[in-house]
Amino acid sequence: MVKPVVAIVGRPNVGKSTIFNRIVGERISIVEDIPGVTRDRIYSSGDWLNHEFNIIDTGGIEIGDEPFLEQIRGQAEIAIDEADVIIFLTNGREGVTAADEEVAKLLYKTKKPVVLAVNKIDNPEMRSQIYDFYSLGFGEPFPISGTHGLGLGDLLDEVAKNFPQHDLGEYDEEVIKFSLIGRPNVGKSSLVNAILGEDRVIVSDVAGTTRDAIDSLCTVDGQDYVIIDTAGMRKRGKVYESVEKYSVLRALRAIERSDVVLVVLDGEEGIIEQDKRIAGYAHEAGKAVVIVVNKWDAVEKDEKTMKNFEQKIRDHFLFLDYAPIIFLSAKTKKRVHTLFPMIQLASENHSMRVETSVLNDVVMDSVAMNPTPTHQGKRLKIFYTTQVAIKPPTFVVFVNDPELLHFSYERFLENRIREAFGFIGTPIKIFARQRS
């Protein structure tokens, strides 16, 4: 499912981040923090009235030392490029300003739906202050209060009405869809070119199903693949190159459509925080993951170099302990051929189903080996375990009291399930339910 993208745009000091935090905090279901995942405050995902969407706070996008108007222009440009629906936020206490009009001029250029919101309308008596904003030319202004949370429901109702009906461009179940994500200049495009340049690969390009996207179809050893890429990943320009966080926004749509995500690292430069941030989105989305260390040809090596680098990856990416690691060079094409077997393995494990009887044998053997913990004199009892979903494999453990299943014991069960069935390359989820 490709989620629509909503961006909040406006001049400084109108309350963009307040509205973003208010929506995220009270209106949106967000994924819980996971140890080892660095979170990025300008982006979140959630739902409103059964509509799932992604949301961007352009107030969190800084354009360096650019002048005031250039900063606004840069933030709006990113939002216009990325969003399906734009919330144009203004300040009701200050009325229409010249800066508001400048933002309006930028938004006139887009064909995207724009919903005008007037913030800081904290009580009904202030509603008369919204009428001046009709002059901006975006129809009816929606009065809201970020401080008190007023009017956000009506605003989000209007936003949801403008969500596009994406053509999901579904492929056959047998086709494996994968994408490459990573920060700028790690060699994603070079790696795509190297993959498509393999002698055994049959390639054809088709129009993408999301904006500016190209899907490359290829067949390797009888298996059909789709490489999901966006033209925007190769886009160059002052604004985009000056905003590190931009690469995350571009990666999100590709992640949503993928079965397997290749997290590309720069072997020459090493690991930085942004690598963890980007990889965290693939993990949170529940996708199969393969970690790819590119530019390995440029690294001075001895017999311990690869092992040491792999340990660094494990130390930094604690949440991706299930992901296999491949070292290669897009430039020389060395070891590029090892990618497809690993992508296929990760995809198969991502959609693996386990027989209930065999699964319960493994769980009960695990309990016999390591008895369940007690809490305040009460012992956890595991009655039954079943797999309820794939992509990623998801298991429900029926117990006497879900509160007694401590994270550490859940982790123990996960490790035992992995030992028994593999699940290389895919996250697995375990939920505790009380037996009725």
Helices and strands as residue ranges (DSSP letters): E 5-9, H 16-22, I 23-27, E 43-48, E 51-57, G 58-60, H 68-82, E 85-91, H 98-108, E 114-119, G 124-136, E 142-143, H 152-161, E 176-181, H 188-196, E 202-207, E 213-220, E 223-230, G 231-234, H 238-241, H 246-257, E 260-266, H 273-284, E 288-294, G 296-298, H 305-316, G 318-320, E 325-327, G 336-338, H 339-350, H 356-369, E 374-375, E 378-379, E 382-389, E 394-399, G 402-404, H 407-421, E 429-434
